[in-house]
Amino acid sequence: MTNGKATQNSPYKIEVTEGETYFWCACGLSSKQPFCDGSHKGSDFTPIKYTADETKTAAFCGCRSSENQPLCDGTHRKLDDS
């Protein structure tokens, strides 16, 4: 799958609530980052569903290059070096 538009070169740290479902923006065009607002319509992108397994601060990917989407895996640090 092609990565969407990077919106920032660091994760979005968001408080999530156990059992709640969130839809991460895969295209990078949403005005409600890091979550979907439907801006992907007409493209090949679809939002990625994330259900919180506990109440915590989750780090959602901002660079759109994580291998663990929708969560950050630190890939943005490697992008800074290139």
PDB file of N, CA, C and O in Angstrom:
ATOM      1  N   MET A   1       0.830  -1.185   0.000  1.00  0.00           N
ATOM      2  CA  MET A   1       0.000   0.000   0.000  1.00  0.00           C
ATOM      3  C   MET A   1       0.875   1.249   0.000  1.00  0.00           C
ATOM      4  O   MET A   1       1.904   1.292   0.675  1.00  0.00           O
ATOM      5  N   THR A   2       0.472   2.249  -0.746  1.00  0.00           N
ATOM      6  CA  THR A   2       1.175   3.524  -0.792  1.00  0.00           C
ATOM      7  C   THR A   2       0.896   4.303   0.486  1.00  0.00           C
ATOM      8  O   THR A   2      -0.218   4.282   1.009  1.00  0.00           O
ATOM      9  N   ASN A   3       1.909   4.982   0.974  1.00  0.00           N
ATOM     10  CA  ASN A   3       1.723   5.806   2.164  1.00  0.00           C
ATOM     11  C   ASN A   3       1.029   7.106   1.792  1.00  0.00           C
ATOM     12  O   ASN A   3       1.238   7.646   0.706  1.00  0.00           O
ATOM     13  N   GLY A   4       0.206   7.600   2.700  1.00  0.00           N
ATOM     14  CA  GLY A   4      -0.457   8.878   2.503  1.00  0.00           C
ATOM     15  C   GLY A   4       0.506  10.031   2.735  1.00  0.00           C
ATOM     16  O   GLY A   4       1.693   9.827   2.990  1.00  0.00           O
ATOM     17  N   LYS A   5      -0.022  11.238   2.643  1.00  0.00           N
ATOM     18  CA  LYS A   5       0.763  12.456   2.833  1.00  0.00           C
ATOM     19  C   LYS A   5       1.157  12.598   4.303  1.00  0.00           C
ATOM     20  O   LYS A   5       0.303  12.564   5.189  1.00  0.00           O
ATOM     21  N   ALA A   6       2.445  12.757   4.549  1.00  0.00           N
ATOM     22  CA  ALA A   6       2.922  12.985   5.917  1.00  0.00           C
ATOM     23  C   ALA A   6       2.373  14.320   6.404  1.00  0.00           C
ATOM     24  O   ALA A   6       2.411  15.320   5.688  1.00  0.00           O
ATOM     25  N   THR A   7       1.864  14.322   7.626  1.00  0.00           N
ATOM     26  CA  THR A   7       1.318  15.560   8.184  1.00  0.00           C
ATOM     27  C   THR A   7       2.232  16.160   9.237  1.00  0.00           C
ATOM     28  O   THR A   7       2.149  17.353   9.532  1.00  0.00           O
ATOM     29  N   GLN A   8       3.096  15.346   9.797  1.00  0.00           N
ATOM     30  CA  GLN A   8       4.140  15.827  10.700  1.00  0.00           C
ATOM     31  C   GLN A   8       5.170  14.726  10.850  1.00  0.00           C
ATOM     32  O   GLN A   8       4.885  13.557  10.589  1.00  0.00           O
ATOM     33  N   ASN A   9       6.363  15.098  11.270  1.00  0.00           N
ATOM     34  CA  ASN A   9       7.458  14.141  11.377  1.00  0.00           C
ATOM     35  C   ASN A   9       7.637  13.667  12.818  1.00  0.00           C
ATOM     36  O   ASN A   9       8.757  13.494  13.299  1.00  0.00           O
ATOM     37  N   SER A  10       6.522  13.464  13.483  1.00  0.00           N
ATOM     38  CA  SER A  10       6.499  12.948  14.850  1.00  0.00           C
ATOM     39  C   SER A  10       5.101  12.381  15.089  1.00  0.00           C
ATOM     40  O   SER A  10       4.178  12.662  14.324  1.00  0.00           O
ATOM     41  N   PRO A  11       4.943  11.591  16.138  1.00  0.00           N
ATOM     42  CA  PRO A  11       3.616  11.024  16.393  1.00  0.00           C
ATOM     43  C   PRO A  11       2.653  12.048  16.995  1.00  0.00           C
ATOM     44  O   PRO A  11       3.068  13.044  17.588  1.00  0.00           O
ATOM     45  N   TYR A  12       1.370  11.780  16.829  1.00  0.00           N
ATOM     46  CA  TYR A  12       0.316  12.514  17.523  1.00  0.00           C
ATOM     47  C   TYR A  12       0.052  11.760  18.813  1.00  0.00           C
ATOM     48  O   TYR A  12      -0.366  10.603  18.777  1.00  0.00           O
ATOM     49  N   LYS A  13       0.284  12.387  19.938  1.00  0.00           N
ATOM     50  CA  LYS A  13       0.040  11.739  21.229  1.00  0.00           C
ATOM     51  C   LYS A  13      -1.363  12.116  21.684  1.00  0.00           C
ATOM     52  O   LYS A  13      -1.646  13.270  22.008  1.00  0.00           O
ATOM     53  N   ILE A  14      -2.240  11.103  21.700  1.00  0.00           N
ATOM     54  CA  ILE A  14      -3.663  11.312  21.945  1.00  0.00           C
ATOM     55  C   ILE A  14      -4.132  10.425  23.094  1.00  0.00           C
ATOM     56  O   ILE A  14      -3.793   9.243  23.146  1.00  0.00           O
ATOM     57  N   GLU A  15      -4.907  10.989  24.008  1.00  0.00           N
ATOM     58  CA  GLU A  15      -5.532  10.196  25.069  1.00  0.00           C
ATOM     59  C   GLU A  15      -6.657   9.375  24.449  1.00  0.00           C
ATOM     60  O   GLU A  15      -7.569   9.932  23.839  1.00  0.00           O
ATOM     61  N   VAL A  16      -6.595   8.059  24.602  1.00  0.00           N
ATOM     62  CA  VAL A  16      -7.646   7.172  24.113  1.00  0.00           C
ATOM     63  C   VAL A  16      -8.294   6.477  25.306  1.00  0.00           C
ATOM     64  O   VAL A  16      -7.684   6.323  26.364  1.00  0.00           O
ATOM     65  N   THR A  17      -9.533   6.065  25.114  1.00  0.00           N
ATOM     66  CA  THR A  17     -10.312   5.454  26.185  1.00  0.00           C
ATOM     67  C   THR A  17     -10.571   3.989  25.867  1.00  0.00           C
ATOM     68  O   THR A  17     -10.981   3.647  24.758  1.00  0.00           O
ATOM     69  N   GLU A  18     -10.331   3.136  26.837  1.00  0.00           N
ATOM     70  CA  GLU A  18     -10.531   1.698  26.673  1.00  0.00           C
ATOM     71  C   GLU A  18     -11.900   1.408  26.062  1.00  0.00           C
ATOM     72  O   GLU A  18     -12.925   1.911  26.523  1.00  0.00           O
ATOM     73  N   GLY A  19     -11.892   0.581  25.006  1.00  0.00           N
ATOM     74  CA  GLY A  19     -13.119   0.165  24.342  1.00  0.00           C
ATOM     75  C   GLY A  19     -13.616   1.109  23.264  1.00  0.00           C
ATOM     76  O   GLY A  19     -14.481   0.736  22.472  1.00  0.00           O
ATOM     77  N   GLU A  20     -13.086   2.331  23.216  1.00  0.00           N
ATOM     78  CA  GLU A  20     -13.499   3.293  22.190  1.00  0.00           C
ATOM     79  C   GLU A  20     -12.803   2.972  20.869  1.00  0.00           C
ATOM     80  O   GLU A  20     -11.670   2.490  20.852  1.00  0.00           O
ATOM     81  N   THR A  21     -13.494   3.244  19.766  1.00  0.00           N
ATOM     82  CA  THR A  21     -12.953   3.005  18.434  1.00  0.00           C
ATOM     83  C   THR A  21     -12.621   4.340  17.780  1.00  0.00           C
ATOM     84  O   THR A  21     -13.385   5.302  17.868  1.00  0.00           O
ATOM     85  N   TYR A  22     -11.470   4.378  17.126  1.00  0.00           N
ATOM     86  CA  TYR A  22     -10.979   5.572  16.446  1.00  0.00           C
ATOM     87  C   TYR A  22     -10.638   5.182  15.008  1.00  0.00           C
ATOM     88  O   TYR A  22     -10.266   4.037  14.748  1.00  0.00           O
ATOM     89  N   PHE A  23     -10.763   6.124  14.079  1.00  0.00           N
ATOM     90  CA  PHE A  23     -10.424   5.863  12.684  1.00  0.00           C
ATOM     91  C   PHE A  23      -9.304   6.808  12.271  1.00  0.00           C
ATOM     92  O   PHE A  23      -9.499   8.014  12.124  1.00  0.00           O
ATOM     93  N   TRP A  24      -8.112   6.216  12.089  1.00  0.00           N
ATOM     94  CA  TRP A  24      -6.900   6.965  11.750  1.00  0.00           C
ATOM     95  C   TRP A  24      -6.909   7.326  10.269  1.00  0.00           C
ATOM     96  O   TRP A  24      -7.235   6.495   9.421  1.00  0.00           O
ATOM     97  N   CYS A  25      -6.555   8.551   9.970  1.00  0.00           N
ATOM     98  CA  CYS A  25      -6.485   9.040   8.596  1.00  0.00           C
ATOM     99  C   CYS A  25      -5.275   8.436   7.889  1.00  0.00           C
ATOM    100  O   CYS A  25      -4.135   8.715   8.259  1.00  0.00           O
ATOM    101  N   ALA A  26      -5.518   7.615   6.879  1.00  0.00           N
ATOM    102  CA  ALA A  26      -4.431   6.985   6.129  1.00  0.00           C
ATOM    103  C   ALA A  26      -3.955   7.847   4.959  1.00  0.00           C
ATOM    104  O   ALA A  26      -2.823   7.696   4.499  1.00  0.00           O
ATOM    105  N   CYS A  27      -4.816   8.753   4.473  1.00  0.00           N
ATOM    106  CA  CYS A  27      -4.452   9.552   3.300  1.00  0.00           C
ATOM    107  C   CYS A  27      -3.613  10.781   3.655  1.00  0.00           C
ATOM    108  O   CYS A  27      -2.846  11.272   2.827  1.00  0.00           O
ATOM    109  N   GLY A  28      -3.759  11.273   4.878  1.00  0.00           N
ATOM    110  CA  GLY A  28      -3.025  12.464   5.302  1.00  0.00           C
ATOM    111  C   GLY A  28      -3.706  13.770   4.942  1.00  0.00           C
ATOM    112  O   GLY A  28      -3.125  14.837   5.138  1.00  0.00           O
ATOM    113  N   LEU A  29      -4.930  13.713   4.418  1.00  0.00           N
ATOM    114  CA  LEU A  29      -5.619  14.924   3.975  1.00  0.00           C
ATOM    115  C   LEU A  29      -6.655  15.453   4.961  1.00  0.00           C
ATOM    116  O   LEU A  29      -7.186  16.546   4.762  1.00  0.00           O
ATOM    117  N   SER A  30      -6.949  14.715   6.001  1.00  0.00           N
ATOM    118  CA  SER A  30      -7.974  15.103   6.966  1.00  0.00           C
ATOM    119  C   SER A  30      -7.624  16.416   7.665  1.00  0.00           C
ATOM    120  O   SER A  30      -6.456  16.684   7.950  1.00  0.00           O
ATOM    121  N   SER A  31      -8.630  17.220   7.934  1.00  0.00           N
ATOM    122  CA  SER A  31      -8.422  18.442   8.721  1.00  0.00           C
ATOM    123  C   SER A  31      -8.550  18.155  10.214  1.00  0.00           C
ATOM    124  O   SER A  31      -8.419  19.063  11.034  1.00  0.00           O
ATOM    125  N   LYS A  32      -8.806  16.897  10.569  1.00  0.00           N
ATOM    126  CA  LYS A  32      -8.956  16.488  11.976  1.00  0.00           C
ATOM    127  C   LYS A  32      -7.857  15.508  12.376  1.00  0.00           C
ATOM    128  O   LYS A  32      -8.126  14.544  13.093  1.00  0.00           O
ATOM    129  N   GLN A  33      -6.639  15.734  11.930  1.00  0.00           N
ATOM    130  CA  GLN A  33      -5.508  14.833  12.194  1.00  0.00           C
ATOM    131  C   GLN A  33      -5.386  14.493  13.670  1.00  0.00           C
ATOM    132  O   GLN A  33      -5.587  15.366  14.514  1.00  0.00           O
ATOM    133  N   PRO A  34      -5.067  13.265  14.000  1.00  0.00           N
ATOM    134  CA  PRO A  34      -4.712  12.177  13.099  1.00  0.00           C
ATOM    135  C   PRO A  34      -5.904  11.334  12.659  1.00  0.00           C
ATOM    136  O   PRO A  34      -5.732  10.235  12.132  1.00  0.00           O
ATOM    137  N   PHE A  35      -7.115  11.851  12.876  1.00  0.00           N
ATOM    138  CA  PHE A  35      -8.294  11.041  12.596  1.00  0.00           C
ATOM    139  C   PHE A  35      -8.956  11.426  11.280  1.00  0.00           C
ATOM    140  O   PHE A  35      -8.784  12.535  10.774  1.00  0.00           O
ATOM    141  N   CYS A  36      -9.708  10.489  10.747  1.00  0.00           N
ATOM    142  CA  CYS A  36     -10.361  10.635   9.448  1.00  0.00           C
ATOM    143  C   CYS A  36     -11.525  11.619   9.502  1.00  0.00           C
ATOM    144  O   CYS A  36     -12.283  11.649  10.472  1.00  0.00           O
ATOM    145  N   ASP A  37     -11.656  12.427   8.444  1.00  0.00           N
ATOM    146  CA  ASP A  37     -12.821  13.297   8.284  1.00  0.00           C
ATOM    147  C   ASP A  37     -13.515  13.053   6.945  1.00  0.00           C
ATOM    148  O   ASP A  37     -14.393  13.818   6.547  1.00  0.00           O
ATOM    149  N   GLY A  38     -13.113  11.972   6.245  1.00  0.00           N
ATOM    150  CA  GLY A  38     -13.728  11.633   4.966  1.00  0.00           C
ATOM    151  C   GLY A  38     -13.023  12.222   3.758  1.00  0.00           C
ATOM    152  O   GLY A  38     -13.484  12.033   2.633  1.00  0.00           O
ATOM    153  N   SER A  39     -11.920  12.931   3.956  1.00  0.00           N
ATOM    154  CA  SER A  39     -11.208  13.572   2.845  1.00  0.00           C
ATOM    155  C   SER A  39     -10.656  12.577   1.832  1.00  0.00           C
ATOM    156  O   SER A  39     -10.328  12.965   0.710  1.00  0.00           O
ATOM    157  N   HIS A  40     -10.546  11.306   2.200  1.00  0.00           N
ATOM    158  CA  HIS A  40     -10.007  10.279   1.304  1.00  0.00           C
ATOM    159  C   HIS A  40     -10.988   9.887   0.201  1.00  0.00           C
ATOM    160  O   HIS A  40     -10.596   9.215  -0.753  1.00  0.00           O
ATOM    161  N   LYS A  41     -12.243  10.288   0.311  1.00  0.00           N
ATOM    162  CA  LYS A  41     -13.261   9.859  -0.659  1.00  0.00           C
ATOM    163  C   LYS A  41     -12.806  10.158  -2.072  1.00  0.00           C
ATOM    164  O   LYS A  41     -12.359  11.265  -2.373  1.00  0.00           O
ATOM    165  N   GLY A  42     -12.923   9.156  -2.942  1.00  0.00           N
ATOM    166  CA  GLY A  42     -12.488   9.279  -4.321  1.00  0.00           C
ATOM    167  C   GLY A  42     -11.054   8.823  -4.536  1.00  0.00           C
ATOM    168  O   GLY A  42     -10.557   8.849  -5.661  1.00  0.00           O
ATOM    169  N   SER A  43     -10.382   8.402  -3.459  1.00  0.00           N
ATOM    170  CA  SER A  43      -9.009   7.895  -3.566  1.00  0.00           C
ATOM    171  C   SER A  43      -8.995   6.410  -3.217  1.00  0.00           C
ATOM    172  O   SER A  43     -10.036   5.827  -2.914  1.00  0.00           O
ATOM    173  N   ASP A  44      -7.828   5.812  -3.261  1.00  0.00           N
ATOM    174  CA  ASP A  44      -7.674   4.405  -2.893  1.00  0.00           C
ATOM    175  C   ASP A  44      -7.452   4.219  -1.395  1.00  0.00           C
ATOM    176  O   ASP A  44      -7.307   3.086  -0.934  1.00  0.00           O
ATOM    177  N   PHE A  45      -7.423   5.295  -0.635  1.00  0.00           N
ATOM    178  CA  PHE A  45      -7.175   5.214   0.806  1.00  0.00           C
ATOM    179  C   PHE A  45      -8.460   4.939   1.580  1.00  0.00           C
ATOM    180  O   PHE A  45      -9.546   5.369   1.192  1.00  0.00           O
ATOM    181  N   THR A  46      -8.308   4.215   2.676  1.00  0.00           N
ATOM    182  CA  THR A  46      -9.400   4.016   3.624  1.00  0.00           C
ATOM    183  C   THR A  46      -8.829   4.208   5.025  1.00  0.00           C
ATOM    184  O   THR A  46      -7.665   3.891   5.265  1.00  0.00           O
ATOM    185  N   PRO A  47      -9.631   4.722   5.946  1.00  0.00           N
ATOM    186  CA  PRO A  47      -9.126   4.904   7.307  1.00  0.00           C
ATOM    187  C   PRO A  47      -8.846   3.564   7.965  1.00  0.00           C
ATOM    188  O   PRO A  47      -9.434   2.546   7.598  1.00  0.00           O
ATOM    189  N   ILE A  48      -7.948   3.570   8.934  1.00  0.00           N
ATOM    190  CA  ILE A  48      -7.605   2.352   9.670  1.00  0.00           C
ATOM    191  C   ILE A  48      -8.268   2.415  11.041  1.00  0.00           C
ATOM    192  O   ILE A  48      -8.088   3.367  11.800  1.00  0.00           O
ATOM    193  N   LYS A  49      -9.041   1.368  11.333  1.00  0.00           N
ATOM    194  CA  LYS A  49      -9.769   1.282  12.598  1.00  0.00           C
ATOM    195  C   LYS A  49      -8.815   0.904  13.729  1.00  0.00           C
ATOM    196  O   LYS A  49      -7.982   0.010  13.585  1.00  0.00           O
ATOM    197  N   TYR A  50      -8.954   1.596  14.844  1.00  0.00           N
ATOM    198  CA  TYR A  50      -8.161   1.311  16.043  1.00  0.00           C
ATOM    199  C   TYR A  50      -9.111   1.314  17.233  1.00  0.00           C
ATOM    200  O   TYR A  50      -9.817   2.294  17.468  1.00  0.00           O
ATOM    201  N   THR A  51      -9.125   0.215  17.983  1.00  0.00           N
ATOM    202  CA  THR A  51      -9.913   0.135  19.205  1.00  0.00           C
ATOM    203  C   THR A  51      -8.947   0.070  20.377  1.00  0.00           C
ATOM    204  O   THR A  51      -8.097  -0.817  20.442  1.00  0.00           O
ATOM    205  N   ALA A  52      -9.081   1.008  21.295  1.00  0.00           N
ATOM    206  CA  ALA A  52      -8.173   1.088  22.446  1.00  0.00           C
ATOM    207  C   ALA A  52      -8.395  -0.094  23.383  1.00  0.00           C
ATOM    208  O   ALA A  52      -9.520  -0.365  23.803  1.00  0.00           O
ATOM    209  N   ASP A  53      -7.311  -0.792  23.705  1.00  0.00           N
ATOM    210  CA  ASP A  53      -7.395  -1.930  24.620  1.00  0.00           C
ATOM    211  C   ASP A  53      -7.277  -1.493  26.075  1.00  0.00           C
ATOM    212  O   ASP A  53      -7.509  -2.282  26.991  1.00  0.00           O
ATOM    213  N   GLU A  54      -6.911  -0.222  26.278  1.00  0.00           N
ATOM    214  CA  GLU A  54      -6.851   0.351  27.621  1.00  0.00           C
ATOM    215  C   GLU A  54      -6.877   1.869  27.494  1.00  0.00           C
ATOM    216  O   GLU A  54      -6.594   2.408  26.424  1.00  0.00           O
ATOM    217  N   THR A  55      -7.211   2.552  28.565  1.00  0.00           N
ATOM    218  CA  THR A  55      -7.156   4.007  28.587  1.00  0.00           C
ATOM    219  C   THR A  55      -5.695   4.401  28.769  1.00  0.00           C
ATOM    220  O   THR A  55      -5.044   3.992  29.730  1.00  0.00           O
ATOM    221  N   LYS A  56      -5.186   5.207  27.826  1.00  0.00           N
ATOM    222  CA  LYS A  56      -3.762   5.554  27.829  1.00  0.00           C
ATOM    223  C   LYS A  56      -3.512   6.674  26.832  1.00  0.00           C
ATOM    224  O   LYS A  56      -4.430   7.122  26.145  1.00  0.00           O
ATOM    225  N   THR A  57      -2.271   7.120  26.758  1.00  0.00           N
ATOM    226  CA  THR A  57      -1.840   8.020  25.700  1.00  0.00           C
ATOM    227  C   THR A  57      -1.275   7.151  24.584  1.00  0.00           C
ATOM    228  O   THR A  57      -0.295   6.432  24.781  1.00  0.00           O
ATOM    229  N   ALA A  58      -1.897   7.221  23.419  1.00  0.00           N
ATOM    230  CA  ALA A  58      -1.443   6.449  22.262  1.00  0.00           C
ATOM    231  C   ALA A  58      -0.698   7.386  21.318  1.00  0.00           C
ATOM    232  O   ALA A  58      -1.039   8.562  21.197  1.00  0.00           O
ATOM    233  N   ALA A  59       0.320   6.853  20.652  1.00  0.00           N
ATOM    234  CA  ALA A  59       1.112   7.629  19.698  1.00  0.00           C
ATOM    235  C   ALA A  59       0.717   7.211  18.286  1.00  0.00           C
ATOM    236  O   ALA A  59       1.150   6.167  17.797  1.00  0.00           O
ATOM    237  N   PHE A  60      -0.108   8.028  17.634  1.00  0.00           N
ATOM    238  CA  PHE A  60      -0.559   7.749  16.272  1.00  0.00           C
ATOM    239  C   PHE A  60       0.455   8.305  15.274  1.00  0.00           C
ATOM    240  O   PHE A  60       0.968   9.410  15.446  1.00  0.00           O
ATOM    241  N   CYS A  61       0.734   7.537  14.245  1.00  0.00           N
ATOM    242  CA  CYS A  61       1.721   7.899  13.231  1.00  0.00           C
ATOM    243  C   CYS A  61       1.353   9.208  12.528  1.00  0.00           C
ATOM    244  O   CYS A  61       0.205   9.407  12.130  1.00  0.00           O
ATOM    245  N   GLY A  62       2.333  10.092  12.383  1.00  0.00           N
ATOM    246  CA  GLY A  62       2.155  11.342  11.654  1.00  0.00           C
ATOM    247  C   GLY A  62       2.874  11.349  10.320  1.00  0.00           C
ATOM    248  O   GLY A  62       2.533  12.131   9.432  1.00  0.00           O
ATOM    249  N   CYS A  63       3.882  10.472  10.168  1.00  0.00           N
ATOM    250  CA  CYS A  63       4.678  10.453   8.933  1.00  0.00           C
ATOM    251  C   CYS A  63       4.068   9.544   7.863  1.00  0.00           C
ATOM    252  O   CYS A  63       4.469   9.604   6.701  1.00  0.00           O
ATOM    253  N   ARG A  64       3.118   8.716   8.241  1.00  0.00           N
ATOM    254  CA  ARG A  64       2.418   7.777   7.355  1.00  0.00           C
ATOM    255  C   ARG A  64       3.334   6.667   6.829  1.00  0.00           C
ATOM    256  O   ARG A  64       3.015   6.035   5.822  1.00  0.00           O
ATOM    257  N   SER A  65       4.459   6.426   7.493  1.00  0.00           N
ATOM    258  CA  SER A  65       5.406   5.402   7.042  1.00  0.00           C
ATOM    259  C   SER A  65       5.587   4.266   8.037  1.00  0.00           C
ATOM    260  O   SER A  65       6.382   3.359   7.790  1.00  0.00           O
ATOM    261  N   SER A  66       4.874   4.293   9.148  1.00  0.00           N
ATOM    262  CA  SER A  66       4.994   3.254  10.177  1.00  0.00           C
ATOM    263  C   SER A  66       4.601   1.886   9.631  1.00  0.00           C
ATOM    264  O   SER A  66       3.660   1.771   8.845  1.00  0.00           O
ATOM    265  N   GLU A  67       5.316   0.866  10.045  1.00  0.00           N
ATOM    266  CA  GLU A  67       4.955  -0.516   9.712  1.00  0.00           C
ATOM    267  C   GLU A  67       3.864  -1.016  10.658  1.00  0.00           C
ATOM    268  O   GLU A  67       3.330  -2.110  10.473  1.00  0.00           O
ATOM    269  N   ASN A  68       3.535  -0.213  11.674  1.00  0.00           N
ATOM    270  CA  ASN A  68       2.566  -0.593  12.704  1.00  0.00           C
ATOM    271  C   ASN A  68       1.357   0.354  12.691  1.00  0.00           C
ATOM    272  O   ASN A  68       0.778   0.643  13.738  1.00  0.00           O
ATOM    273  N   GLN A  69       0.983   0.832  11.502  1.00  0.00           N
ATOM    274  CA  GLN A  69      -0.129   1.779  11.391  1.00  0.00           C
ATOM    275  C   GLN A  69      -1.388   1.203  12.018  1.00  0.00           C
ATOM    276  O   GLN A  69      -1.691   0.027  11.816  1.00  0.00           O
ATOM    277  N   PRO A  70      -2.113   1.993  12.762  1.00  0.00           N
ATOM    278  CA  PRO A  70      -2.058   3.446  12.819  1.00  0.00           C
ATOM    279  C   PRO A  70      -1.098   4.010  13.861  1.00  0.00           C
ATOM    280  O   PRO A  70      -0.976   5.228  13.995  1.00  0.00           O
ATOM    281  N   LEU A  71      -0.424   3.147  14.591  1.00  0.00           N
ATOM    282  CA  LEU A  71       0.457   3.623  15.660  1.00  0.00           C
ATOM    283  C   LEU A  71       1.873   3.877  15.155  1.00  0.00           C
ATOM    284  O   LEU A  71       2.317   3.263  14.184  1.00  0.00           O
ATOM    285  N   CYS A  72       2.559   4.765  15.804  1.00  0.00           N
ATOM    286  CA  CYS A  72       3.941   5.111  15.488  1.00  0.00           C
ATOM    287  C   CYS A  72       4.874   3.959  15.855  1.00  0.00           C
ATOM    288  O   CYS A  72       4.711   3.330  16.901  1.00  0.00           O
ATOM    289  N   ASP A  73       5.841   3.687  14.998  1.00  0.00           N
ATOM    290  CA  ASP A  73       6.877   2.693  15.312  1.00  0.00           C
ATOM    291  C   ASP A  73       8.275   3.315  15.290  1.00  0.00           C
ATOM    292  O   ASP A  73       9.272   2.595  15.333  1.00  0.00           O
ATOM    293  N   GLY A  74       8.352   4.637  15.223  1.00  0.00           N
ATOM    294  CA  GLY A  74       9.639   5.328  15.223  1.00  0.00           C
ATOM    295  C   GLY A  74      10.244   5.534  13.849  1.00  0.00           C
ATOM    296  O   GLY A  74      11.342   6.082  13.746  1.00  0.00           O
ATOM    297  N   THR A  75       9.567   5.115  12.790  1.00  0.00           N
ATOM    298  CA  THR A  75      10.103   5.255  11.437  1.00  0.00           C
ATOM    299  C   THR A  75      10.435   6.704  11.103  1.00  0.00           C
ATOM    300  O   THR A  75      11.370   6.954  10.343  1.00  0.00           O
ATOM    301  N   HIS A  76       9.692   7.668  11.654  1.00  0.00           N
ATOM    302  CA  HIS A  76       9.951   9.082  11.352  1.00  0.00           C
ATOM    303  C   HIS A  76      11.385   9.479  11.689  1.00  0.00           C
ATOM    304  O   HIS A  76      11.937  10.388  11.068  1.00  0.00           O
ATOM    305  N   ARG A  77      11.994   8.804  12.669  1.00  0.00           N
ATOM    306  CA  ARG A  77      13.389   9.118  13.024  1.00  0.00           C
ATOM    307  C   ARG A  77      14.331   8.739  11.886  1.00  0.00           C
ATOM    308  O   ARG A  77      15.316   9.434  11.636  1.00  0.00           O
ATOM    309  N   LYS A  78      14.037   7.649  11.202  1.00  0.00           N
ATOM    310  CA  LYS A  78      14.859   7.221  10.062  1.00  0.00           C
ATOM    311  C   LYS A  78      14.662   8.153   8.880  1.00  0.00           C
ATOM    312  O   LYS A  78      15.596   8.375   8.109  1.00  0.00           O
ATOM    313  N   LEU A  79      13.475   8.698   8.725  1.00  0.00           N
ATOM    314  CA  LEU A  79      13.211   9.622   7.624  1.00  0.00           C
ATOM    315  C   LEU A  79      13.989  10.915   7.807  1.00  0.00           C
ATOM    316  O   LEU A  79      14.422  11.521   6.826  1.00  0.00           O
ATOM    317  N   ASP A  80      14.173  11.349   9.059  1.00  0.00           N
ATOM    318  CA  ASP A  80      14.953  12.557   9.354  1.00  0.00           C
ATOM    319  C   ASP A  80      16.401  12.412   8.904  1.00  0.00           C
ATOM    320  O   ASP A  80      17.043  13.390   8.524  1.00  0.00           O
ATOM    321  N   ASP A  81      16.912  11.174   8.950  1.00  0.00           N
ATOM    322  CA  ASP A  81      18.319  10.926   8.631  1.00  0.00           C
ATOM    323  C   ASP A  81      18.594  10.842   7.139  1.00  0.00           C
ATOM    324  O   ASP A  81      19.753  10.882   6.724  1.00  0.00           O
ATOM    325  N   SER A  82      17.550  10.727   6.323  1.00  0.00           N
ATOM    326  CA  SER A  82      17.791  10.535   4.888  1.00  0.00           C
ATOM    327  C   SER A  82      17.816  11.831   4.124  1.00  0.00           C
ATOM    328  O   SER A  82      18.008  11.827   2.909  1.00  0.00           O
TER     329      SER A  82
END
